[in-house]
Amino acid sequence: MSEDIVTRLRAVLHNDKSVELMNREAADEIEGLRREVRETQMNACYAFARRAGVNLNAKALWYAKQMGWNCFEGGPE
């Protein structure tokens, strides 16, 4: 089960097209939520960096690493 849930949902083929449609909608929703989480994490990192008042990008990246977030890497969480 190492394969991502979005990939698995998109791969489901079914004789009932409504099942396929539902899976695709679920996959789209998951991807949208992941984008929102990544954006929120990035905003939190930049807010932390602004409060620190030093090299904004370096401090934001440092904070993301401390939190265990990969929000600046562009991949799924």
Secondary structure, DSSP 4 states (H G I P E B T S, - for coil): --S-HHHHHHH---SSHHHHHHHHHHHHHHHHHHHHHHHHHHHHHHHHHHHHTS-HHHHHHHHHHHHT--TTTTS--
